[in-house]
Amino acid sequence: MNRAGSRPPSCVHKCGACVPCLAIQVPTITSQQFPNYEPEGWKCQCGSSVFNP
């Protein structure tokens, strides 16, 4: 089945030795051209640290 939108990234080995390393959604920076459009991206988080997937 096809779905619209994105899937969480695999965060395996993205947080170094910190566990658990979980995928989280974060807001992305947008232009003011579309004020009602609020895209989100994915990052990997472990504790209070955030890493790129």
Secondary structure in CASP SS format (residue, H / E / C, confidence):
PFRMAT SS
TARGET T0000
AUTHOR 0000-0000-0000
METHOD secondary structure of the structure
MODEL  1
M C 1.00
N C 1.00
R C 1.00
A C 1.00
G C 1.00
S C 1.00
R C 1.00
P C 1.00
P C 1.00
S C 1.00
C C 1.00
V C 1.00
H C 1.00
K C 1.00
C C 1.00
G C 1.00
A C 1.00
C C 1.00
V C 1.00
P C 1.00
C C 1.00
L E 1.00
A E 1.00
I E 1.00
Q E 1.00
V E 1.00
P E 1.00
T C 1.00
I C 1.00
T C 1.00
S C 1.00
Q C 1.00
Q C 1.00
F C 1.00
P C 1.00
N C 1.00
Y C 1.00
E C 1.00
P C 1.00
E E 1.00
G E 1.00
W E 1.00
K E 1.00
C E 1.00
Q E 1.00
C E 1.00
G C 1.00
S C 1.00
S E 1.00
V E 1.00
F E 1.00
N C 1.00
P C 1.00
END
